[in-house]
Amino acid sequence: MTGTETDPGARFAAELDDRLAGYGDAPFIEFDGQWYSGNSIGHYRELIDNALAEAGVRADESVGIVVRNRVPHAAAIFQFITARRPMAMIYSYQSENSIARDIETLRPAAVVVDREDWTDAVSAACGRIGAATVVLSLTEPIVELAGSRDRKTHDHDGTFDLPGLHILTSGTTGPPKRLPLPTKALQHTVLSMTIGQTATPDDPPELVYWPFGSIGICQLLAAPFLQKRMVLLEKFNVEGWVRAIRTHRITRTGVQPAILRMVLDAGVPPEDLSTLQYLPGGSGPLDPELRERFEKTYDVILLWGYGATEFAGSVCTWTPDLYREFGESKPGSVGRPLPGVEVRIIDPDTGVEAPVDAQGRLEARSEVLDNRWVATTDIASVDADGFVTIHGRGDGAINRGGFKILPETVRGVLLGHPSVLDAAVVGVEDRLLGHVPFAAVEVRAGQPAPTEDSLKDLVRETLPSHHVPVAITVVDELPRNAALKVKVNEVAALYP
C-alpha cells in the first residue's frame, strides 16, 4: 500500500485536491457578484505556494493566516490543507495589537495576511520573530511577498507543527484555547455538513458565511466534497443572505439562533425564502418560541444539531429522513450522533455513566479524533431511541449569537485596570443575539473611577471583539452573599 492509502490525513488531502481540480474552467466561487472558476482558485493557490517557497519557507513549516472570508483566503486554506501544511488561524476581527500578539505567540514560519490587516503593528511582529510574510488582496497583485524568512531570528517549539488546522475554540467545552485539528479529522467536518445530501451539477450553490477563523471551515469544505458551487459572503448580513437565497434558489443552508431573530426582525417576506426546504442549525440552543415563530412565518423546517470546535464539527444532528419519522415526537432534541461518533452522559456527582433519559454532563468521542472521550460542560440526556437533548450549560458561559464567552476571561481583563478592585461579568438577555455580556466593576478606594469607554477599550485590545461587554457599570460595592460571593442575579439586575 502507498502512504496515501494508509494515512487518512494524506488520503483526505489528496481527495480534496482532486475535487478542487475537477471544477476546471467552470464557476466555483461567487464573491461580491463575481464568479471565480476552479482554475482561478488553482492559480491563486499556486501563487501563494510559490511566494512561500521564494521566501524560504519549507513545505512542512507552519503558517499563520490572519483570515477573512475572501476568495484569496479560501484559496490559501485549500492549498495548505491539500499540502498538509500546519496552519494556525488568527482572528482578523480584533485589534491590530491583538493580531500582532497572536503572531508573536504562535511564531509561525510565515504569516499570510490580507492587505487590509497589513498594519505597522503586524509588520513589526513578523519582523521580530523572523517570519516570512505573504500579503493577499482582491486586486492586483493578488499575492505579494512582503518579507522573507529570517532563520537567524525565527525559532519555535514545534507546538504548531502537526499537519492540519490550529483553531481558537469558541469555549464550548472550557476556556478558549488553540485546538489542533489534524487533517484526518476534517473527514468528520465534511461528514457533519454533508450527511444525507447528494448533489447534481444543476444544484444551487452552497451559501458560505461563517467565519473561516473558526468552525466556518465546515461550510468551506462542504462545497467541493459535494462538487457544488459556493456563494461566499465576507460577513453575515440579512440583505446579502436573502439576496443569495433568492437569486440562486438555495434550498438549504446553516443557521444559528441570532440569524433567525435577525431575519424575523427585518421582516423578510416569506416569498424571498420560498425555495428553502429546511435549515440545519446549531451554535446554541434554539428557543421553542423562536422555532415556532420562524417555522410558521416561512414554512421552513429547522433541523437543529449540536457540535463544537473540539469535535471538528457536529456531534449530533437531524437528517430530513429522521425528522419525518421522529420530528413531531422529539421537538427539543438535537438529533442522533453522527456515524463514527459516540456519546455518553456522566453523572456529575458519581462520575459514572447515567441511565437512559437521566441528565448529566455530555461526553463524546469520534473515530477521527483517536476515540478519546472529550468532556463538555453541557447538561444533556439520551433517550431510548438514541436521540440527544441538551438541557443547558454546566458553567456560566455566555452564548453571544453562537460565540461562547467565559465571564472569568473578561473579568480577568477588567481586573487589570489599576482602578478596578473587583469585577463581575454576567450574561443578560438580548432579543437578537440570545445573551450578551454585561459587567459591573468595583473601584479601589482612593482611585478615580474609570470611564465605561476606557474599560471597553481595555477588553477590546485584549480579547476578540465579541467579548466586549455591551455596558459596564461602576459601583461602590458589588452585591455579595454571606460568603462574600458575588450575587450574579443582582449584578444582572444592574443592567441599564
C-alpha positions in Angstrom: 0.0 0.0 0.0 1.1 3.6 -0.7 1.4 6.1 2.1 -1.7 7.9 0.9 -3.7 4.7 1.1 -2.7 4.0 4.7 -2.6 7.6 6.0 -6.2 9.0 6.5 -4.9 12.6 6.5 -3.0 12.1 3.3 -6.0 10.4 1.7 -8.3 13.3 2.7 -5.8 15.9 1.3 -5.5 14.0 -2.0 -9.2 13.7 -2.3 -9.8 17.4 -1.7 -7.1 18.2 -4.3 -8.8 16.0 -6.9 -12.2 17.6 -6.2 -10.8 21.1 -6.5 -9.2 20.2 -9.8 -12.5 18.9 -11.1 -14.0 22.4 -11.4 -11.6 23.4 -14.2 -12.9 26.4 -16.1 -16.4 26.1 -14.5 -17.6 28.6 -12.0 -16.7 27.7 -8.4 -16.9 30.6 -6.0 -19.1 33.7 -6.3 -17.9 36.7 -4.2 -19.3 40.2 -4.3 -21.2 39.5 -7.6 -18.2 38.0 -9.4 -17.6 34.3 -10.2 -14.2 32.7 -9.9 -13.5 29.5 -11.7 -11.8 26.4 -10.3 -8.8 27.3 -12.4 -8.7 30.8 -10.9 -8.7 29.3 -7.4 -5.9 26.9 -8.5 -3.9 29.9 -9.9 -4.2 31.7 -6.5 -3.1 28.5 -4.7 0.0 28.3 -7.0 0.9 31.9 -6.4 0.7 31.5 -2.7 2.7 28.4 -2.7 5.4 29.9 -4.9 5.6 33.0 -2.7 6.2 30.9 0.4 8.9 28.9 -1.4 10.6 32.1 -2.6 10.5 33.4 1.0 12.5 30.3 2.1 9.6 28.5 3.9 9.7 24.8 3.6 6.7 22.7 2.6 6.3 21.2 6.1 6.7 24.5 8.1 3.8 26.3 9.8 1.8 29.2 8.5 -0.3 31.6 10.5 -3.2 33.1 8.5 -5.0 36.3 9.5 -8.1 35.0 7.9 -11.0 36.8 6.3 -13.9 35.3 4.3 -12.4 36.4 0.9 -11.5 34.5 -2.2 -7.7 34.5 -1.8 -8.0 33.4 1.8 -10.2 30.5 0.7 -7.6 29.6 -1.9 -4.9 29.7 0.8 -6.8 27.4 3.1 -7.4 24.9 0.3 -3.7 25.0 -0.6 -2.5 24.5 3.0 -4.9 21.6 3.6 -4.0 19.8 0.4 -0.3 20.3 1.0 -0.8 19.2 4.7 1.0 22.3 5.9 0.4 23.2 9.6 -1.9 26.2 9.6 -2.9 28.4 12.6 -6.0 30.6 12.2 -5.7 34.1 13.6 -8.8 36.2 14.0 -8.9 39.3 11.9 -11.8 40.8 13.9 -9.6 42.0 16.7 -7.3 45.0 17.2 -4.0 45.1 15.2 -2.1 44.8 18.5 -4.0 41.7 19.4 -3.2 40.2 15.9 0.4 41.1 16.5 0.4 39.4 19.9 -1.1 36.2 18.3 1.7 36.2 15.7 4.4 36.5 18.3 2.8 33.8 20.5 2.4 31.4 17.6 5.8 32.1 16.0 4.9 30.6 12.6 7.5 30.3 9.9 5.3 32.5 7.7 2.3 34.8 8.1 -0.4 35.2 5.4 -2.4 38.4 5.8 -4.8 40.5 3.9 -3.6 43.9 2.7 -6.3 45.4 4.9 -4.7 43.8 8.0 -1.0 44.5 7.0 -0.5 47.2 9.6 2.6 48.6 11.2 2.0 46.5 14.3 1.6 43.3 12.3 4.6 44.1 10.2 6.7 44.7 13.3 5.6 41.5 14.9 6.5 39.5 11.8 9.9 41.2 11.8 10.6 40.4 15.5 10.0 36.7 15.0 11.7 36.5 11.6 8.6 35.2 9.9 8.1 35.5 6.1 5.0 37.5 5.1 2.6 37.0 2.2 0.0 39.7 1.6 -3.3 38.8 -0.1 -5.6 41.1 -1.9 -8.7 41.1 -4.1 -6.8 43.5 -6.5 -3.5 43.1 -8.3 -1.1 41.9 -7.1 -3.3 39.2 -5.7 -0.3 37.7 -3.8 2.6 39.8 -2.8 5.7 38.7 -0.9 6.3 41.4 1.8 9.2 39.7 3.6 11.3 36.6 3.5 12.0 34.3 6.5 14.9 35.2 8.7 16.2 31.9 10.2 18.6 33.7 12.5 15.7 35.4 14.2 13.0 32.7 13.9 12.6 29.8 16.3 9.7 27.8 17.5 8.9 25.0 19.9 7.1 22.7 17.5 3.6 23.2 19.1 2.0 24.0 15.7 3.9 21.5 13.5 1.0 19.0 13.3 -0.4 19.0 9.7 -3.9 20.4 9.7 -5.6 23.3 11.4 -5.0 25.0 14.7 -8.2 26.9 15.6 -9.0 29.0 18.6 -12.1 27.4 20.1 -15.2 29.4 21.0 -15.2 28.0 24.5 -17.9 25.4 24.3 -16.1 22.8 26.4 -13.9 25.1 28.5 -11.7 28.2 28.2 -10.8 29.2 24.7 -7.6 27.5 23.6 -5.6 26.6 20.5 -7.1 23.3 19.3 -5.2 21.1 16.8 -7.4 19.5 14.2 -5.3 17.0 12.2 -6.0 16.7 8.5 -7.7 13.4 9.1 -10.2 15.0 11.4 -11.5 17.1 8.6 -13.2 13.9 7.3 -15.7 14.4 10.1 -16.0 18.1 9.4 -17.2 17.3 5.9 -19.5 14.5 7.1 -21.2 16.8 9.6 -22.1 19.2 6.8 -23.0 16.7 4.0 -24.7 13.8 5.7 -27.9 12.8 4.0 -27.1 15.0 1.0 -26.5 14.2 -2.7 -25.7 16.7 -5.4 -26.2 17.1 -9.1 -24.5 19.6 -11.4 -27.7 21.7 -11.6 -28.0 22.1 -7.8 -27.9 25.6 -6.3 -24.6 26.6 -4.7 -23.7 26.3 -1.1 -24.0 29.5 0.9 -20.8 30.2 2.9 -20.7 32.9 5.5 -19.5 31.6 8.9 -16.0 32.9 9.7 -13.2 30.7 8.4 -11.2 31.5 11.5 -13.3 29.1 13.5 -15.6 26.2 12.6 -16.7 28.1 9.4 -14.2 25.8 7.8 -17.1 23.3 7.7 -19.0 25.3 5.2 -16.0 26.0 3.1 -15.1 22.3 2.7 -18.7 21.1 2.1 -18.9 22.6 -1.4 -16.0 20.8 -3.0 -16.9 17.5 -1.4 -20.4 17.9 -2.8 -18.9 19.2 -6.1 -21.1 22.2 -5.8 -20.5 25.9 -6.4 -20.5 28.3 -3.5 -21.6 31.8 -2.8 -19.2 33.4 -0.3 -20.2 36.3 2.0 -17.5 38.1 3.8 -19.8 38.6 6.8 -23.3 37.6 7.5 -25.9 40.3 6.8 -29.6 39.8 6.2 -29.7 41.6 2.9 -26.8 39.6 1.4 -28.0 36.3 2.8 -31.6 36.8 1.5 -30.3 38.0 -1.9 -28.2 34.9 -2.3 -31.1 32.6 -1.5 -33.5 34.4 -3.7 -31.0 34.8 -6.7 -29.7 31.2 -6.6 -32.8 29.5 -5.4 -30.9 27.9 -2.5 -32.7 25.1 -0.8 -30.7 24.7 2.5 -28.0 26.5 4.4 -26.8 26.5 8.0 -28.1 29.0 10.6 -27.9 29.9 14.3 -30.5 31.5 16.6 -29.2 35.0 16.1 -29.7 34.7 12.3 -33.3 33.5 12.8 -34.0 36.5 15.0 -32.4 39.0 12.6 -34.4 37.6 9.6 -37.7 37.9 11.5 -36.8 41.3 12.9 -36.0 42.5 9.3 -39.5 41.4 8.2 -38.1 39.4 5.3 -41.1 38.5 3.1 -41.8 34.7 3.0 -41.7 34.7 -0.8 -38.0 35.7 -0.6 -37.2 32.4 1.2 -39.7 30.3 -0.7 -37.0 28.0 -2.2 -35.8 26.9 1.3 -36.7 23.3 2.1 -35.0 23.1 5.5 -32.4 24.9 7.6 -29.8 22.9 9.6 -28.8 24.9 12.7 -26.6 24.9 15.8 -24.1 27.1 17.7 -26.5 27.5 20.6 -29.9 26.3 21.9 -33.0 27.0 19.9 -35.8 28.6 21.9 -39.1 26.8 21.3 -40.9 30.1 20.8 -38.4 31.2 18.2 -38.6 27.9 16.4 -42.4 28.1 16.2 -42.4 31.7 15.0 -39.8 31.1 12.3 -41.3 27.9 11.0 -44.8 29.3 10.9 -43.6 32.5 9.2 -41.5 30.9 6.5 -42.8 27.3 6.3 -39.3 26.1 6.7 -38.2 23.1 8.9 -35.4 23.8 11.3 -33.1 20.8 11.8 -31.2 21.7 15.0 -27.9 19.9 15.8 -25.1 20.1 18.4 -21.4 20.3 17.9 -18.2 22.2 18.9 -14.8 23.1 17.5 -13.3 20.4 19.7 -15.2 17.8 17.7 -14.3 19.2 14.3 -18.0 19.8 13.6 -21.3 18.4 14.7 -21.7 15.6 17.2 -25.5 15.1 16.8 -27.8 16.2 14.0 -31.1 15.6 12.3 -31.5 14.5 8.7 -34.7 15.1 6.7 -35.5 11.4 7.0 -35.1 11.3 10.7 -37.2 14.4 11.1 -40.0 12.9 9.0 -40.0 9.9 11.3 -39.4 11.4 14.8 -39.6 15.2 14.4 -43.0 15.7 16.0 -42.3 13.4 18.9 -38.9 14.9 19.8 -39.1 18.6 19.2 -36.4 19.6 21.7 -33.8 17.1 20.6 -30.6 17.8 18.7 -30.8 14.5 16.8 -28.8 11.4 16.9 -24.9 11.1 16.9 -23.3 11.1 13.5 -21.7 8.0 12.1 -18.4 7.3 13.8 -19.4 9.3 16.9 -20.4 8.0 20.4 -21.9 10.0 23.2 -22.5 9.2 26.9 -24.0 11.0 29.8 -21.9 11.2 33.0 -23.5 11.8 36.4 -21.6 14.8 37.8 -21.8 13.6 41.4 -20.7 9.9 40.9 -18.7 10.1 37.7 -20.4 7.0 36.3 -22.5 6.8 33.1 -26.1 7.8 33.7 -29.1 5.7 32.6 -31.4 6.4 29.7 -33.3 9.7 30.0 -31.2 10.8 33.0 -29.5 14.2 32.9 -25.7 14.6 33.3 -22.7 16.1 31.6 -22.3 15.2 27.9 -19.1 13.4 26.7 -18.4 12.4 23.1 -15.7 10.7 21.1 -15.0 10.3 17.4 -13.1 7.8 15.4 -11.2 10.5 13.6 -10.1 12.1 16.9 -8.4 9.0 18.1 -11.5 7.7 20.0 -10.7 9.8 23.1 -13.6 10.9 25.2 -14.0 14.7 25.3 -15.9 16.1 28.3 -18.2 19.1 27.7 -19.8 21.5 30.1 -23.3 20.8 28.6 -26.1 19.1 30.5 -27.8 16.5 28.3 -29.8 13.3 28.2 -30.1 10.4 25.8 -33.5 8.7 25.2 -34.2 5.1 24.4 -34.1 5.8 20.6 -30.6 7.4 20.9 -31.8 11.0 20.5 -29.8 13.6 22.5 -31.4 16.6 24.2 -29.4 19.5 25.6 -30.8 20.9 28.8 -28.4 23.7 29.5 -24.8 24.5 30.4 -23.0 23.4 33.5 -20.9 26.6 33.6 -21.7 30.3 33.3 -20.6 30.6 29.6 -22.4 33.4 27.7 -23.6 32.4 24.2 -23.5 35.6 22.1 -25.0 34.7 18.8 -23.0 31.5 18.6 -19.8 32.8 20.1 -19.1 31.5 23.6 -17.7 33.8 26.2 -16.4 32.7 29.6 -17.2 35.5 32.1 -14.0 34.9 34.0 -11.9 35.6 30.9 -13.5 39.1 30.6 -13.3 39.6 34.3 -9.6 38.9 34.3 -9.0 41.7 31.8 -11.1 44.2 33.8 -9.1 43.4 36.9 -6.0 44.5 35.1 -7.2 48.1 35.2 -5.4 50.0 38.0 -8.6 51.5 39.4 -10.6 48.2 39.5 -10.8 46.3 42.7 -13.2 43.6 41.6 -15.5 42.9 38.7 -18.3 40.6 37.7 -19.4 39.7 34.2 -22.8 38.1 33.5 -25.0 37.3 30.6 -28.1 39.4 30.0 -30.8 38.7 27.5 -30.7 40.2 24.1 -33.5 39.9 21.6 -31.3 39.2 18.6 -28.2 37.5 20.0 -29.7 35.5 22.8 -27.3 36.7 25.5 -24.6 39.4 25.7 -22.0 40.2 28.4 -22.6 42.9 30.9 -20.1 43.9 33.5 -20.1 45.7 36.9 -16.8 46.9 38.4 -15.9 47.9 42.0 -13.4 50.8 42.3 -10.4 50.7 44.5 -10.5 53.2 47.4 -8.8 56.4 46.6 -8.7 55.7 42.9 -10.6 57.6 40.2 -13.5 55.8 38.7 -12.6 54.6 35.2 -14.9 55.5 32.3 -17.0 52.9 30.6 -15.3 53.6 27.3 -11.8 53.1 28.8 -12.8 49.7 30.2 -14.4 48.6 26.9 -11.2 49.6 25.1 -9.2 47.5 27.5 -11.2 44.4 26.7 -11.2 45.2 23.0 -7.4 45.5 23.0 -7.0 42.1 24.8 -9.8 39.8 23.5 -11.8 39.3 20.3 -14.5 41.8 19.8 -17.4 39.6 20.9 -16.0 39.6 24.4 -16.6 43.4 24.8 -19.5 44.0 27.3 -22.5 45.9 25.9 -22.4 48.0 29.0 -20.2 48.4 32.1 -21.5 49.9 35.3 -19.2 51.3 38.1 -20.5 50.6 41.6 -19.2 51.3 45.1 -19.6 47.7 46.1 -20.6 44.6 44.2 -23.6 42.7 45.6 -22.4 39.7 47.7 -23.8 37.0 49.9 -22.7 36.0 53.4 -19.8 34.0 51.9 -18.7 37.2 50.1 -19.5 35.6 46.7 -20.9 37.9 44.1 -24.7 37.5 43.6 -25.0 37.0 39.8 -28.7 37.8 39.7 -28.2 41.1 41.4 -25.4 42.0 39.1 -27.6 41.3 36.1 -30.3 43.5 37.7 -27.9 46.4 37.4 -28.0 46.2 33.6 -29.5 49.6 32.4 
